[in-house]
Amino acid sequence: MKENKKRLSFNKTGIMYKTIIILGVIVVTLSVILVTIKINEITTIKTIKRHYNKTVITKTKANIFNKNKKKIGVLSKKVVLNLDKKKINKKEDTYFKIKNTNYYIYYNDVEKTKEKVVKDEINPNYLVWNNNIESKKKINFYKDNNKILELKDKISLKVEYSDDDYYYIYFLDRLLKVNKKEVNLVDNENTKETESNYISIINYEEIKDKCNSETCIEKNEVYKELETLNKNGYYLIDMDSLNNYLKHNIRLKEKAILLTTNKVDNNDFINAKKIVLLSDEDNKRFVTNNTASNKDTDYNKINRYRIKDDTTIDDFKKMLEGQNVKEKEKVVIEKTSSSSEQKIAVLNYHFFYDDEKGEQCNENICEPVRDFRKHLDYLRDNGYKTLTMDEFYKWMYGKIELPQKSVLITVDDGAMGTGAHNGNKLIPILEEYKMHATLFLIAGWWDIKNYQSEYLDVRSHTYDMHNAGTCGKGQLLCNTKEIDLEDLKKSLDIIKNNDSFCFPFYQYNETSLQAVKEAGFKMSFIGGYRKAKRSDNKYLIPRYPIHKDTSLKTFISWVS
């Protein structure tokens, strides 16, 4: 009995030991399995991470998947992709999301790359269409002429522009094209920006440094018209843009202009200014009629104009706006000294200040703002036209006629109250009255950007010669012609207009006159207290200097 009990106890102990051993083996086995699983998981995550980068490239042809991991397309080999940022912490993160899409790619189909997706630039003057493309059963995407993606999925993308066979869209962070036959075009409001509803083609028959015919335009005149174009928010297009616009392949922002010429003495000039040299074929296609035209069915949005030597800035603005511009009959001007010859008062101001606000100006050439307003009130109330310098220049050379009540307002120097940096009196008043003036700026003393206004022309008053010279006169009169010429050319580099110049202190001599002429200026102004006539010396045009004590009565007598 006792022996049986011992034997039973021994068996129980053996069973317990065996159980413990078995359990230990199981625990060790499970631990090994778990460790192995963990190691494999870590190894898998590391493997996935080795494939992930912000930018990857397909190793071979690669499937792409939707968010449910269903295959919906195939990418070509060696396609660079941008990926969405993500942290890979699980072995299930085996699909990478393609940036700016709802599509995924398997990690083992791509590898890291230092290549970048080249961002395609679209002409900033093109407007995106208010249409989207929608896929049919299948859609292929091409970069240049290479297919990079085949997709079987419903997708809607906005149209940037088109050609005869393809729509161009942004997808996969690049500009791609799709065949028009493979997609439907649907309406969609992608932009509210205004599309250009017309294009003005403005033609220069010939552009040269110096001209002697009415159809030849000097580069100096072209500069002025380009300045007007820029100031009024217009921009230049090329012939390809025009052709694509007419084919309805692109949408252009409003205020698109094409400048053309039939002949030029320097191709570098027109290339720099984005002026198109017309071919013989284009000459036939775009017949210049100098007026807005809505007759042609193919070109019903095209207005065609011709620039002549008597085209004024006002005419040019009408051309930009697509308005009718009548060609002028050429006026023959006979030189005469008779009293019937038209005379125009040229007024000369300097500084502006507001004494009613406590401002002070101790020089006699200062003009109180309240008095300047009285002058403009009189001109406005009595029907006077305030001239641009371009209009005065063309009148002086007999290219245009002006109303009898015309006046040219000039301002010298660019000092107190004339610019945005030194009191800003002049420009706001001109813009309020919508009256024109010309500032003769000492170009080296103040930045020309301080004097920007549609109503203020800026011309040269030397670069840095408005000082007393060592000869007892103004510096311009004390120098050699070569020194004067160098200064004048520096001023033109900034002002870029040589139709007129103003002598500092109203002083001139033969040397300075010759320098002004050789610099290319067409006119120059002095003092003189009398009206200007066409028969005057173009380089000694008189003006009425206005002083602080100039009465309104005196002012009226000068302009009347």
C-alpha positions as CSV (number, residue, x, y, z in Angstrom):
1,M,0.0,0.0,0.0
2,K,2.7,2.3,1.0
3,E,4.6,1.3,-2.1
4,N,1.6,2.0,-4.3
5,K,1.3,5.5,-2.7
6,K,5.0,6.2,-3.3
7,R,4.6,5.0,-6.9
8,L,1.5,7.2,-7.4
9,S,3.3,10.2,-5.9
10,F,6.3,9.6,-8.2
11,N,4.0,9.4,-11.3
12,K,2.3,12.7,-10.4
13,T,5.7,14.4,-9.9
14,G,6.8,13.1,-13.3
15,I,3.7,14.2,-15.0
16,M,4.1,17.7,-13.4
17,Y,7.7,17.9,-14.6
18,K,6.8,16.8,-18.1
19,T,4.0,19.3,-18.2
20,I,6.4,22.1,-17.1
21,I,8.9,21.0,-19.7
22,I,6.2,20.9,-22.4
23,L,4.9,24.3,-21.4
24,G,8.5,25.6,-21.4
25,V,9.1,24.3,-24.8
26,I,5.8,25.8,-26.0
27,V,6.7,29.2,-24.4
28,V,10.2,29.1,-26.0
29,T,8.7,28.1,-29.4
30,L,6.1,30.8,-29.2
31,S,8.7,33.3,-28.2
32,V,10.9,32.3,-31.1
33,I,7.9,32.5,-33.4
34,L,6.9,35.9,-32.1
35,V,10.5,37.2,-32.3
36,T,10.8,35.8,-35.8
37,I,7.5,37.5,-36.8
38,K,8.7,40.7,-35.2
39,I,12.0,40.4,-37.0
40,N,10.2,39.7,-40.3
41,E,7.9,42.6,-39.7
42,I,10.8,45.0,-38.9
43,T,12.6,43.6,-42.0
44,T,9.5,44.2,-44.1
45,I,9.0,47.8,-42.8
46,K,12.7,48.5,-43.5
47,T,12.4,47.0,-47.0
48,I,9.3,49.2,-47.6
49,K,11.1,52.3,-46.3
50,R,14.0,51.6,-48.6
51,H,11.6,52.1,-51.5
52,Y,9.8,55.2,-50.1
53,N,10.9,58.8,-50.9
54,K,9.2,62.1,-51.7
55,T,10.2,61.3,-55.3
56,V,10.3,57.8,-56.8
57,I,10.7,56.3,-60.2
58,T,8.9,53.2,-61.6
59,K,11.4,50.3,-62.1
60,T,9.3,48.6,-64.8
61,K,5.7,48.9,-66.0
62,A,3.8,49.4,-62.8
63,N,0.1,49.0,-61.9
64,I,-1.7,51.8,-60.1
65,F,-4.6,51.2,-57.7
66,N,-7.6,53.0,-56.3
67,K,-8.1,53.5,-52.6
68,N,-9.7,50.0,-52.4
69,K,-6.4,48.6,-53.9
70,K,-8.2,47.7,-57.1
71,K,-6.0,47.9,-60.2
72,I,-7.2,50.7,-62.5
73,G,-4.2,51.5,-64.6
74,V,-0.6,51.0,-65.8
75,L,2.3,53.4,-65.6
76,S,5.1,53.2,-68.0
77,K,8.7,52.4,-67.1
78,K,10.9,55.2,-65.7
79,V,8.1,57.5,-64.8
80,V,9.1,59.9,-62.0
81,L,6.4,60.4,-59.4
82,N,5.8,62.7,-56.4
83,L,4.4,60.9,-53.4
84,D,2.3,62.1,-50.5
85,K,4.2,62.4,-47.2
86,K,3.7,59.4,-44.9
87,K,5.3,57.6,-42.0
88,I,5.7,53.9,-42.7
89,N,5.2,52.1,-39.3
90,K,3.3,49.0,-40.4
91,K,4.1,46.2,-42.8
92,E,0.7,46.8,-44.3
93,D,1.9,50.2,-45.7
94,T,2.9,48.6,-48.9
95,Y,1.0,51.0,-51.1
96,F,2.3,54.6,-51.6
97,K,-0.2,57.4,-52.5
98,I,0.7,59.4,-55.6
99,K,0.7,63.1,-54.8
100,N,-2.3,65.2,-55.9
101,T,-4.2,62.1,-57.0
102,N,-6.5,59.4,-55.4
103,Y,-4.2,56.7,-56.7
104,Y,-1.7,54.3,-55.2
105,I,1.4,52.3,-56.4
106,Y,2.9,49.2,-54.9
107,Y,6.1,49.8,-53.0
108,N,8.2,47.2,-54.8
109,D,7.4,48.7,-58.2
110,V,9.3,51.9,-57.5
111,E,12.6,53.0,-56.1
112,K,14.0,56.2,-54.7
113,T,15.3,58.8,-57.1
114,K,17.0,62.1,-57.1
115,E,15.3,63.0,-60.3
116,K,12.6,65.7,-60.1
117,V,9.2,66.0,-61.8
118,V,9.9,68.8,-64.2
119,K,7.3,71.5,-63.7
120,D,5.9,72.6,-67.1
121,E,5.3,76.3,-67.5
122,I,2.2,77.6,-69.1
123,N,2.1,81.0,-70.7
124,P,0.9,83.3,-67.8
125,N,-1.4,85.1,-70.3
126,Y,-3.4,81.9,-71.0
127,L,-6.6,81.3,-69.1
128,V,-7.6,77.8,-68.0
129,W,-10.8,76.7,-69.8
130,N,-14.1,76.5,-68.1
131,N,-14.3,72.9,-69.3
132,N,-13.1,69.6,-68.0
133,I,-12.3,66.4,-69.8
134,E,-14.0,63.3,-68.5
135,S,-12.8,59.8,-69.4
136,K,-14.8,57.3,-71.4
137,K,-13.9,53.6,-70.9
138,K,-10.1,54.1,-71.1
139,I,-7.8,57.1,-71.3
140,N,-4.2,57.4,-72.3
141,F,-1.9,60.2,-71.0
142,Y,1.1,61.3,-73.1
143,K,4.1,63.4,-72.3
144,D,5.3,64.7,-75.6
145,N,4.7,61.7,-77.8
146,N,5.4,59.0,-75.2
147,K,2.5,57.3,-73.4
148,I,3.2,57.3,-69.7
149,L,-0.2,56.2,-68.3
150,E,-3.1,54.1,-69.3
151,L,-6.1,54.5,-67.0
152,K,-9.5,52.7,-66.7
153,D,-11.3,55.0,-64.3
154,K,-13.7,57.8,-64.3
155,I,-11.7,61.0,-64.0
156,S,-12.4,64.7,-64.5
157,L,-9.6,67.2,-65.1
158,K,-9.6,70.9,-66.2
159,V,-8.3,71.8,-69.7
160,E,-5.4,74.2,-69.8
161,Y,-5.4,74.5,-73.7
162,S,-5.6,72.3,-76.8
163,D,-4.4,71.8,-80.3
164,D,-6.0,70.1,-83.3
165,D,-5.9,66.6,-81.7
166,Y,-5.2,66.9,-78.0
167,Y,-6.3,68.5,-74.8
168,Y,-3.6,69.5,-72.4
169,I,-4.1,69.0,-68.7
170,Y,-2.1,69.0,-65.5
171,F,-1.9,65.5,-64.0
172,L,0.8,63.7,-62.0
173,D,2.3,67.2,-61.4
174,R,3.1,67.7,-65.0
175,L,1.5,68.9,-68.2
176,L,0.1,65.9,-70.2
177,K,-2.0,65.6,-73.2
178,V,-5.0,63.3,-74.0
179,N,-6.5,62.4,-77.3
180,K,-9.8,64.3,-77.9
181,K,-11.4,61.1,-79.1
182,E,-10.9,59.4,-75.8
183,V,-12.7,61.9,-73.6
184,N,-15.8,63.9,-73.3
185,L,-15.7,67.7,-72.8
186,V,-18.0,69.0,-70.0
187,D,-18.7,72.5,-68.7
188,N,-17.0,73.5,-65.4
189,E,-16.3,76.9,-63.9
190,N,-12.5,76.7,-63.4
191,T,-11.9,80.5,-63.4
192,K,-13.8,83.8,-63.2
193,E,-11.0,85.8,-64.9
194,T,-12.1,87.8,-67.9
195,E,-11.2,86.5,-71.3
196,S,-10.1,88.8,-74.1
197,N,-13.0,89.3,-76.4
198,Y,-10.9,91.0,-79.1
199,I,-7.3,91.3,-80.3
200,S,-5.9,94.5,-81.7
201,I,-3.2,94.1,-84.3
202,I,-1.2,97.3,-84.5
203,N,1.2,97.5,-87.5
204,Y,4.2,99.7,-88.1
205,E,5.0,99.8,-91.8
206,E,8.7,100.4,-91.1
207,I,10.7,101.1,-87.9
208,K,14.0,103.0,-88.1
209,D,16.2,105.2,-86.1
210,K,15.5,108.1,-88.4
211,C,12.6,108.5,-90.8
212,N,11.6,110.7,-93.7
213,S,8.2,109.3,-94.7
214,E,4.8,109.2,-93.1
215,T,4.7,105.4,-92.9
216,C,8.1,105.1,-91.3
217,I,8.0,105.3,-87.5
218,E,11.1,106.2,-85.4
219,K,12.1,103.9,-82.6
220,N,11.7,106.9,-80.2
221,E,7.9,106.9,-81.1
222,V,7.7,103.2,-80.6
223,Y,9.2,103.5,-77.1
224,K,6.4,106.0,-76.2
225,E,3.7,103.7,-77.4
226,L,5.1,100.7,-75.6
227,E,5.2,102.8,-72.4
228,T,1.5,103.7,-72.9
229,L,0.7,100.0,-73.5
230,N,2.4,99.0,-70.3
231,K,0.9,101.8,-68.2
232,N,-2.6,100.8,-69.2
233,G,-2.2,97.1,-68.4
234,Y,-2.0,95.7,-71.9
235,Y,0.4,92.9,-72.8
236,L,2.0,91.6,-76.1
237,I,1.4,88.3,-77.7
238,D,3.2,86.5,-80.4
239,M,1.9,85.1,-83.7
240,D,1.5,81.6,-82.4
241,S,-0.7,82.8,-79.6
242,L,-2.9,84.8,-82.1
243,N,-3.2,81.7,-84.4
244,N,-4.2,79.4,-81.5
245,Y,-6.6,82.0,-80.2
246,L,-8.3,82.2,-83.6
247,K,-8.5,78.4,-83.6
248,H,-10.1,78.4,-80.1
249,N,-7.2,76.4,-78.8
250,I,-6.4,78.9,-76.0
251,R,-8.1,81.5,-74.0
252,L,-6.2,84.8,-73.5
253,K,-6.6,87.1,-70.7
254,E,-8.1,90.5,-71.6
255,K,-6.0,93.3,-73.0
256,A,-3.9,91.2,-75.4
257,I,-2.2,93.1,-78.2
258,L,-0.1,92.0,-81.2
259,L,2.4,94.6,-82.5
260,T,3.7,93.9,-86.0
261,T,6.0,95.5,-88.5
262,N,6.7,94.9,-92.2
263,K,10.3,96.2,-92.1
264,V,12.9,97.1,-89.5
265,D,16.5,98.2,-89.7
266,N,17.5,96.1,-86.7
267,N,15.9,92.7,-85.8
268,D,17.4,92.8,-82.3
269,F,15.2,95.8,-81.5
270,I,11.9,94.2,-82.4
271,N,12.9,90.9,-80.8
272,A,13.7,92.7,-77.5
273,K,10.3,94.6,-77.7
274,K,8.3,91.5,-78.7
275,I,7.3,93.1,-82.1
276,V,6.5,90.5,-84.8
277,L,8.1,90.9,-88.2
278,L,5.2,89.9,-90.6
279,S,5.8,87.4,-93.4
280,D,4.3,88.0,-96.8
281,E,1.6,85.4,-96.0
282,D,0.7,87.3,-92.8
283,N,0.6,90.6,-94.7
284,K,-2.1,89.2,-97.0
285,R,-3.9,87.6,-94.1
286,F,-4.0,90.6,-91.9
287,V,-4.8,93.5,-94.2
288,T,-4.5,96.7,-92.3
289,N,-7.6,98.9,-92.4
290,N,-6.9,101.2,-89.4
291,T,-10.3,100.6,-88.0
292,A,-12.1,98.1,-85.9
293,S,-13.6,95.3,-88.0
294,N,-16.3,92.8,-87.3
295,K,-16.9,91.7,-90.9
296,D,-15.0,88.5,-91.2
297,T,-16.4,85.3,-89.8
298,D,-13.0,83.8,-89.1
299,Y,-11.5,87.0,-87.7
300,N,-14.4,88.7,-86.1
301,K,-12.5,89.3,-82.9
302,I,-9.6,91.1,-84.7
303,N,-9.1,94.8,-85.0
304,R,-6.4,96.0,-87.4
305,Y,-4.7,99.3,-87.3
306,R,-1.8,101.1,-89.0
307,I,0.6,103.5,-87.2
308,K,1.6,106.6,-89.1
309,D,3.7,109.6,-88.2
310,D,0.6,111.6,-87.2
311,T,-0.8,108.9,-84.9
312,T,-1.3,110.5,-81.5
313,I,-1.1,108.7,-78.1
314,D,-4.9,109.2,-77.9
315,D,-5.2,107.4,-81.2
316,F,-3.0,104.7,-80.0
317,K,-5.1,104.2,-76.8
318,K,-8.2,103.9,-79.0
319,M,-6.4,101.2,-81.0
320,L,-5.6,99.3,-77.8
321,E,-9.3,99.5,-76.8
322,G,-10.5,98.3,-80.2
323,Q,-12.2,101.5,-81.1
324,N,-12.6,103.0,-84.5
325,V,-9.7,105.3,-85.6
326,K,-10.1,107.4,-88.7
327,E,-7.1,108.0,-90.8
328,K,-6.2,111.7,-91.0
329,E,-5.7,113.7,-94.1
330,K,-2.2,114.9,-94.3
331,V,-2.0,118.6,-93.4
332,V,0.5,120.7,-95.3
333,I,2.0,123.3,-93.0
334,E,3.3,126.5,-94.5
335,K,5.8,128.5,-92.5
336,T,4.5,131.9,-91.8
337,S,5.1,134.8,-89.4
338,S,1.7,136.2,-89.7
339,S,-0.5,136.8,-86.7
340,S,-2.8,134.0,-87.9
341,E,-0.3,131.3,-87.0
342,Q,-1.4,129.2,-84.0
343,K,0.4,129.8,-80.8
344,I,0.4,127.6,-77.7
345,A,1.2,128.7,-74.2
346,V,3.8,126.4,-72.5
347,L,3.6,126.8,-68.7
348,N,6.5,126.1,-66.4
349,Y,6.2,125.1,-62.7
350,H,8.8,123.9,-60.3
351,F,7.8,123.0,-56.7
352,F,4.4,122.5,-55.0
353,Y,3.5,122.9,-51.4
354,D,0.3,123.2,-49.3
355,D,0.5,126.4,-47.3
356,E,-3.0,125.8,-45.9
357,K,-1.6,122.8,-44.0
358,G,1.4,124.8,-42.7
359,E,3.9,123.7,-45.3
360,Q,6.5,126.3,-46.3
361,C,8.6,126.9,-49.4
362,N,10.9,129.9,-49.4
363,E,11.8,130.0,-53.1
364,N,10.0,132.2,-55.6
365,I,9.4,129.3,-58.0
366,C,7.3,127.5,-55.4
367,E,3.6,127.1,-56.3
368,P,0.9,126.9,-53.6
369,V,-1.4,124.0,-54.3
370,R,-4.5,126.2,-53.9
371,D,-3.2,128.5,-56.8
372,F,-2.3,125.5,-59.0
373,R,-5.9,124.3,-58.6
374,K,-7.2,127.7,-59.6
375,H,-5.1,127.5,-62.8
376,L,-6.5,124.0,-63.6
377,D,-10.0,125.2,-62.7
378,Y,-9.7,128.0,-65.2
379,L,-8.4,125.6,-68.0
380,R,-11.2,123.1,-67.3
381,D,-14.0,125.6,-67.1
382,N,-12.9,127.3,-70.3
383,G,-12.5,124.3,-72.4
384,Y,-8.7,124.0,-72.7
385,K,-6.9,120.9,-73.8
386,T,-3.9,120.0,-71.7
387,L,-1.4,118.4,-74.1
388,T,0.8,115.4,-73.7
389,M,4.4,116.0,-74.9
390,D,3.8,113.6,-77.8
391,E,0.9,115.8,-79.0
392,F,2.9,119.0,-78.6
393,Y,5.9,117.4,-80.5
394,K,3.7,116.3,-83.4
395,W,2.0,119.7,-83.5
396,M,5.3,121.5,-83.5
397,Y,6.5,119.4,-86.5
398,G,3.3,119.8,-88.4
399,K,2.1,116.2,-88.1
400,I,-1.2,117.0,-86.4
401,E,-3.5,119.9,-85.7
402,L,-4.7,120.9,-82.2
403,P,-7.6,122.8,-80.8
404,Q,-7.1,126.6,-80.6
405,K,-7.5,126.3,-76.8
406,S,-4.5,124.1,-76.1
407,V,-1.8,124.4,-73.5
408,L,1.3,122.5,-72.4
409,I,2.0,122.2,-68.7
410,T,5.7,121.5,-67.8
411,V,7.3,121.0,-64.4
412,D,11.1,121.2,-63.9
413,D,13.5,119.2,-61.7
414,G,11.3,116.6,-59.8
415,A,11.8,118.2,-56.4
416,M,9.3,119.3,-53.7
417,G,5.7,118.0,-54.1
418,T,6.2,116.5,-57.5
419,G,6.8,112.8,-56.7
420,A,5.6,110.1,-54.4
421,H,8.7,110.4,-52.2
422,N,8.7,114.2,-51.7
423,G,5.2,115.4,-50.9
424,N,3.1,113.9,-53.7
425,K,1.1,117.0,-54.6
426,L,1.4,117.1,-58.4
427,I,0.2,113.7,-59.5
428,P,-2.9,113.3,-57.4
429,I,-4.1,116.7,-58.6
430,L,-3.5,115.9,-62.3
431,E,-5.3,112.6,-61.9
432,E,-8.2,114.3,-60.1
433,Y,-8.6,116.8,-63.0
434,K,-7.6,114.3,-65.7
435,M,-5.2,116.8,-67.1
436,H,-1.8,116.1,-68.6
437,A,1.6,117.6,-67.7
438,T,5.3,116.9,-68.5
439,L,8.0,116.6,-65.9
440,F,11.5,117.4,-66.9
441,L,13.4,115.2,-64.4
442,I,17.0,115.5,-63.3
443,A,17.4,111.8,-63.9
444,G,20.4,111.1,-61.7
445,W,18.9,112.8,-58.6
446,W,15.6,110.9,-58.1
447,D,14.2,107.5,-59.1
448,I,11.9,107.8,-62.1
449,K,9.5,105.3,-60.4
450,N,8.4,108.1,-58.0
451,Y,6.7,109.8,-60.9
452,Q,4.5,107.1,-62.5
453,S,1.1,108.3,-63.8
454,E,-0.9,108.2,-67.0
455,Y,-1.2,112.0,-66.7
456,L,2.5,112.8,-66.3
457,D,5.1,112.4,-69.0
458,V,8.7,112.3,-67.9
459,R,11.5,113.8,-70.0
460,S,15.1,114.8,-69.5
461,H,16.5,117.7,-67.6
462,T,20.0,116.2,-67.7
463,Y,21.4,113.4,-65.6
464,D,23.4,115.5,-63.1
465,M,24.0,118.9,-64.7
466,H,21.6,121.1,-62.7
467,N,24.4,122.7,-60.8
468,A,26.3,125.9,-61.0
469,G,29.5,125.6,-63.1
470,T,33.0,127.0,-62.7
471,C,32.4,129.4,-65.6
472,G,29.8,131.5,-63.7
473,K,26.9,129.8,-65.5
474,G,25.1,126.5,-65.3
475,Q,27.3,123.4,-65.4
476,L,26.0,122.4,-68.8
477,L,27.5,125.5,-70.3
478,C,30.9,125.1,-68.6
479,N,31.7,121.6,-70.0
480,T,33.0,120.3,-73.3
481,K,30.4,118.9,-75.7
482,E,31.7,115.4,-75.0
483,I,31.0,115.7,-71.3
484,D,27.6,117.2,-71.9
485,L,26.8,114.4,-74.4
486,E,27.8,111.7,-71.9
487,D,25.5,113.2,-69.3
488,L,22.5,113.5,-71.7
489,K,22.9,109.9,-72.8
490,K,22.9,108.7,-69.2
491,S,19.6,110.5,-68.7
492,L,18.2,108.9,-71.8
493,D,19.2,105.4,-70.5
494,I,16.7,106.1,-67.6
495,I,14.0,108.1,-69.3
496,K,14.1,106.4,-72.7
497,N,12.4,109.2,-74.6
498,N,14.2,111.8,-76.7
499,D,11.4,113.9,-78.2
500,S,12.2,116.8,-75.8
501,F,14.7,118.3,-73.4
502,C,14.8,121.2,-71.0
503,F,17.8,123.4,-70.3
504,P,18.7,123.9,-66.6
505,F,18.2,127.6,-65.6
506,Y,16.9,128.3,-69.1
507,Q,20.6,128.7,-70.1
508,Y,22.2,127.4,-73.4
509,N,25.1,128.1,-75.7
510,E,26.3,126.7,-79.0
511,T,28.2,123.8,-77.3
512,S,25.2,122.7,-75.2
513,L,22.8,123.1,-78.2
514,Q,25.0,120.9,-80.3
515,A,25.2,118.2,-77.5
516,V,21.4,118.2,-77.2
517,K,21.1,117.7,-81.0
518,E,23.7,115.0,-81.1
519,A,22.1,113.1,-78.2
520,G,19.0,112.8,-80.5
521,F,16.6,115.2,-78.9
522,K,14.0,116.6,-81.3
523,M,13.1,119.7,-79.2
524,S,14.3,121.6,-76.2
525,F,12.7,124.3,-74.0
526,I,14.0,127.5,-72.3
527,G,12.1,130.5,-70.8
528,G,11.0,133.5,-72.7
529,Y,7.6,134.6,-71.5
530,R,5.8,134.1,-74.9
531,K,3.7,131.5,-76.6
532,A,5.3,128.8,-78.8
533,K,4.8,128.8,-82.6
534,R,5.7,126.2,-85.2
535,S,8.0,128.6,-86.9
536,D,10.1,128.8,-83.6
537,N,13.5,127.3,-83.4
538,K,12.7,123.8,-82.2
539,Y,15.5,123.8,-79.7
540,L,14.6,127.2,-78.2
541,I,10.9,126.8,-77.4
542,P,9.7,129.5,-75.1
543,R,7.8,129.0,-71.8
544,Y,6.1,131.1,-69.2
545,P,7.9,130.5,-65.8
546,I,5.3,130.6,-63.0
547,H,6.2,132.1,-59.7
548,K,4.7,132.2,-56.2
549,D,3.5,135.8,-56.9
550,T,2.0,135.1,-60.4
551,S,-1.6,136.2,-60.2
552,L,-4.6,134.4,-61.7
553,K,-5.2,137.4,-63.9
554,T,-1.6,137.1,-65.3
555,F,-2.0,133.4,-65.8
556,I,-5.2,134.0,-67.8
557,S,-3.5,136.5,-70.0
558,W,-0.8,134.1,-70.8
559,V,-3.0,131.2,-71.9
560,S,-5.7,133.3,-73.6
